[in-house]
């Protein structure tokens, strides 16, 4: 009995240690302004220990940096609920509520912050803010409404991109960028539109704009590498591939996207590394196993490819039958040493 308890304690200790490692990595990523990477580490940390109020607070800060104010406020709320008498968490959550237009609730938290820490360095600023709040409230409501409008335009643009209606998508992405000049999703997708229209100069301008601010952004790097290949600038393409090979783990869906594009560049061995990264973060995504199998088949590991596709079979979902059929068709239609193509459209990922 004692051995079982000891094992449980040891396993728990290892998990806590792993969570701490994720948190430390998140701090380093945050300090170097790699917010997407930081968020990925923090999500892993919080899976292990959802009561880590410091991790929730750092996650909220990352979300705030990416202008995801509603999500940031919800993360601040988590930290506040864990430690409701901590002055800092009343302060953070109160400001978050003000951001999203919840004036009454936000003021209540900020007043509680002043009760708990009347001499805090931010106290005087908060007292002035509370006095000005009626005017601030109308400004906040306007900004939230504007944010929602921008999101709707972006979602419509994304729909046109998926439908390959690039001209209409470009028009809408430019509308988003008129209001938010550094909206990374729009800049990246605009680059994809230009690339598919063979306007490679326009595509490079978009991806370079992202990489000027975030030189290691994996999606922009792999997308730029594809443009370089189309322009036959193979030295530049390889330089971007080398930068990608040094990447640390990123959000699992981005790992899959980057891996698929690497496969299309015939960089299957490097693609396998990104599939492994994705697997470490989430193990129940059928698309991961589908594309991973293709990369394995391209490197001659047919049996391992079959094992990945068999995982999809064991998921017991009728929705996944199409993945399995396509994977089997690849083996039937191609000789063992033929190249296995990434036959699904990128936008389905």
C-alpha positions in Angstrom: 0.0 0.0 0.0 2.8 2.3 0.9 4.5 1.7 -2.5 1.3 2.8 -4.3 1.0 6.0 -2.3 4.7 6.7 -2.8 4.3 6.2 -6.6 1.3 8.6 -6.6 3.3 11.2 -4.7 6.2 10.8 -7.1 4.0 11.1 -10.1 2.4 14.2 -8.7 5.8 15.7 -7.9 6.9 15.1 -11.5 3.7 16.7 -12.9 4.2 19.8 -10.7 7.8 20.0 -11.9 6.7 19.7 -15.5 4.1 22.5 -14.9 6.8 24.7 -13.5 9.0 24.1 -16.5 6.2 25.1 -18.8 5.7 28.3 -16.8 9.4 29.2 -16.8 9.4 28.7 -20.6 6.3 30.8 -20.9 8.0 33.7 -19.0 11.0 33.5 -21.4 8.7 33.5 -24.4 6.7 36.4 -23.0 9.8 38.5 -22.3 11.0 38.0 -25.9 7.5 39.0 -27.1 6.7 35.5 -28.5 3.2 35.7 -27.1 1.7 32.7 -29.1 4.5 30.5 -27.8 4.0 31.8 -24.2 0.2 31.0 -24.5 1.0 27.5 -25.7 3.3 26.8 -22.7 0.8 28.3 -20.3 -2.1 26.2 -21.6 0.1 23.1 -21.0 0.9 24.4 -17.5 -2.8 25.0 -16.6 -3.8 21.6 -17.9 -1.6 20.1 -15.2 -2.4 22.7 -12.5 -5.6 24.7 -13.2 -5.2 26.4 -9.8 -1.9 28.2 -10.8 -3.1 31.8 -10.4 0.3 33.2 -11.7 -0.1 31.2 -14.9 -3.6 32.5 -15.4 -2.3 36.1 -14.9 0.5 35.6 -17.4 -1.9 34.1 -19.9 -4.2 37.1 -19.5 -1.2 39.4 -20.1 -0.4 37.5 -23.3 -4.0 37.7 -24.5 -4.1 41.5 -23.7 -0.9 41.9 -25.9 -2.8 40.2 -28.7 -5.8 42.6 -28.1 -8.0 39.6 -27.1 -9.6 41.6 -24.2 -12.5 39.4 -23.5 -10.4 36.3 -23.2 -7.8 38.3 -21.2 -10.5 39.4 -18.7 -11.7 35.8 -18.3 -8.2 34.7 -17.5 -7.8 37.5 -15.0 -11.1 36.3 -13.5 -9.6 32.8 -13.0 -6.7 34.2 -11.0 -9.1 36.4 -9.0 -11.4 33.5 -8.1 -8.4 31.5 -6.8 -7.1 34.4 -4.7 -10.0 36.9 -4.3 -8.3 38.9 -1.5 -5.1 39.5 -3.5 -4.9 43.3 -4.3 -3.2 42.7 -7.7 -5.9 40.3 -8.9 -8.7 42.7 -7.9 -6.8 45.4 -9.8 -6.3 43.2 -12.9 -9.8 41.8 -13.0 -11.3 45.2 -12.3 -9.4 46.8 -15.3 -10.4 43.8 -17.4 -14.1 44.3 -16.7 -13.7 48.0 -17.5 -12.1 47.1 -20.9 -15.1 45.0 -21.9 -17.7 47.6 -20.7 -18.7 46.1 -17.4 -18.5 49.3 -15.5 -20.3 48.5 -12.3 -18.5 45.2 -11.7 -15.1 46.6 -12.6 -15.5 49.6 -10.3 -16.4 47.2 -7.4 -13.2 45.3 -7.9 -11.1 48.4 -8.2 -12.6 49.8 -5.0 -11.8 46.5 -3.3 -8.2 46.9 -4.6 -8.0 50.3 -3.0 -9.3 48.9 0.3 -6.7 46.1 0.3 -3.8 48.3 -0.9 -4.5 52.0 -0.3 -0.8 52.9 -0.6 -0.2 50.9 -3.7 1.8 52.8 -6.4 -1.2 52.5 -8.8 -3.8 53.5 -6.1 -3.9 57.3 -7.0 -4.3 56.5 -10.7 -7.2 54.1 -9.9 -8.9 56.8 -7.8 -8.7 59.2 -10.7 -9.9 56.5 -13.1 -13.0 55.8 -11.0 -13.9 59.5 -10.9 -13.6 59.7 -14.7 -15.4 56.4 -15.3 -18.7 57.6 -16.8 -16.8 59.1 -19.7 -14.4 56.1 -19.9 -17.4 53.7 -20.0 -18.8 55.3 -23.2 -15.3 55.1 -24.8 -15.0 51.5 -23.8 -18.3 50.5 -25.2 -17.5 52.2 -28.5 -14.1 50.3 -28.7 -15.7 47.0 -28.0 -18.4 47.5 -30.6 -15.6 48.5 -33.1 -13.6 45.4 -32.2 -16.7 43.2 -32.8 -17.2 44.8 -36.2 -13.6 44.2 -37.2 -13.9 40.6 -36.1 -17.0 40.1 -38.3 -15.2 41.5 -41.3 -12.2 39.3 -40.6 -14.4 36.2 -40.4 -16.1 37.1 -43.7 -12.7 37.6 -45.3 -11.6 34.2 -44.0 -14.7 32.6 -45.5 -13.9 34.1 -48.9 -10.2 32.9 -48.6 -11.5 29.3 -48.0 -13.7 29.6 -51.1 -10.7 30.9 -53.1 -12.6 34.1 -53.8 -9.3 36.0 -53.3 -10.3 39.4 -54.7 -13.2 39.7 -52.3 -11.1 38.4 -49.4 -8.3 41.0 -50.2 -10.9 43.8 -50.1 -12.1 42.7 -46.6 -8.7 42.1 -45.2 -7.7 45.6 -46.3 -10.8 47.0 -44.5 -9.6 45.3 -41.3 -6.1 46.7 -41.7 -7.4 50.2 -42.2 -8.7 50.0 -38.6 -5.9 47.7 -37.1 -2.7 48.2 -39.1 -0.9 45.4 -37.3 -3.6 42.7 -37.3 -1.3 39.8 -37.9 -4.0 37.3 -39.0 -5.2 39.7 -41.8 -1.6 40.4 -42.9 -0.8 36.7 -43.1 -4.0 35.8 -44.9 -3.5 38.7 -47.3 -0.1 37.3 -48.1 -1.8 33.9 -48.9 -4.3 35.6 -51.2 -1.5 37.4 -53.1 0.5 34.2 -53.3 -2.3 32.2 -54.8 -2.9 35.0 -57.3 0.8 34.8 -58.2 1.4 38.3 -56.9 4.6 37.2 -55.2 5.8 40.8 -54.5 2.6 41.5 -52.6 2.9 38.2 -50.7 6.5 38.9 -49.7 5.6 42.4 -48.5 2.9 40.8 -46.2 5.1 38.1 -44.7 8.1 40.4 -44.4 5.9 42.8 -42.4 5.2 40.1 -39.9 8.8 38.9 -39.7 10.1 42.4 -39.1 8.3 42.4 -35.8 8.5 38.7 -35.0 11.6 37.2 -36.9 10.8 33.7 -35.8 7.1 33.6 -36.6 6.8 30.0 -38.0 3.7 30.6 -40.2 5.2 33.6 -41.9 8.6 31.9 -42.3 7.1 28.8 -44.0 4.8 30.9 -46.2 7.6 33.1 -47.3 9.7 30.0 -48.0 7.0 28.8 -50.4 7.0 32.1 -52.2 10.8 32.0 -52.5 10.5 28.5 -54.1 8.0 29.9 -56.6 10.4 32.7 -57.5 13.3 30.1 -57.7 15.1 31.9 -54.9 16.3 28.6 -53.4 19.0 30.1 -51.2 16.5 32.3 -49.5 14.1 29.5 -49.2 16.7 27.3 -47.5 17.6 30.2 -45.1 14.0 30.3 -43.9 13.9 26.5 -43.6 17.0 26.7 -41.4 15.3 29.2 -39.1 12.3 27.0 -38.9 14.5 24.0 -37.9 15.5 26.0 -34.8 11.9 26.6 -33.7 10.8 25.9 -30.2 7.3 24.3 -29.7 4.4 26.4 -30.8 0.6 26.2 -30.7 -0.4 22.7 -31.8 -2.6 23.8 -34.8 0.2 26.0 -36.1 2.6 23.0 -35.8 0.4 21.1 -38.1 0.0 23.9 -40.6 3.8 24.5 -40.7 4.5 20.7 -41.0 2.0 20.4 -44.0 3.7 23.3 -45.8 7.1 21.8 -45.1 5.8 18.6 -46.7 4.8 20.6 -49.8 8.3 21.9 -49.9 9.5 18.3 -49.8 11.1 18.9 -46.3 9.5 15.8 -44.8 12.1 15.1 -42.2 11.7 18.6 -40.7 7.9 18.2 -41.1 8.1 15.2 -38.8 9.6 17.3 -36.1 6.7 19.7 -36.2 4.2 16.7 -36.1 6.0 15.5 -33.0 5.7 19.0 -31.4 1.9 18.9 -32.2 1.6 15.4 -30.7 3.2 16.5 -27.5 0.5 19.2 -27.1 -2.6 17.4 -28.2 -3.0 13.7 -29.1 -6.6 13.5 -30.3 -6.6 15.4 -33.5 -7.3 13.2 -36.6 -5.7 15.6 -39.0 -2.4 15.3 -37.1 -2.4 11.5 -37.7 -3.5 11.9 -41.3 -0.7 14.3 -42.3 1.9 12.7 -40.0 1.3 9.4 -41.9 1.9 11.1 -45.2 5.2 12.5 -44.0 6.3 9.1 -42.6 5.4 7.5 -45.9 7.5 10.1 -47.8 10.5 9.1 -45.7 10.0 5.4 -46.4 8.4 4.5 -43.1 5.3 2.8 -44.5 4.5 0.7 -41.5 4.7 3.7 -39.2 2.5 5.6 -41.6 -0.1 2.8 -41.4 0.1 2.9 -37.6 -0.8 6.6 -37.6 -3.7 6.1 -39.9 -4.9 3.2 -37.8 -5.1 5.6 -34.8 -7.8 7.4 -36.8 -9.7 4.1 -37.2 -9.7 3.6 -33.4 -11.3 7.0 -32.8 -14.7 5.5 -33.7 -16.2 8.5 -35.3 -18.1 8.5 -38.6 -16.8 12.0 -39.3 -13.3 10.6 -39.6 -14.1 7.9 -42.2 -13.1 10.3 -45.0 -9.6 10.7 -43.5 -9.1 7.0 -43.3 -10.4 6.4 -46.9 -8.1 9.1 -48.3 -5.1 7.7 -46.4 -5.8 4.2 -47.7 -6.2 5.5 -51.2 -2.7 7.0 -51.1 -1.2 3.5 -50.4 -3.4 1.8 -53.1 -2.7 4.4 -55.8 1.0 4.9 -55.2 3.9 2.6 -55.5 5.9 2.1 -52.3 8.6 4.6 -53.4 6.4 7.2 -55.0 6.0 10.5 -53.3 2.8 10.8 -51.2 1.1 14.1 -51.8 -0.6 16.4 -49.3 -3.9 16.1 -51.1 -6.1 18.1 -48.8 -6.5 21.8 -49.2 -4.6 23.8 -46.6 -7.7 25.7 -45.6 -9.4 22.5 -44.3 -6.7 22.2 -41.7 
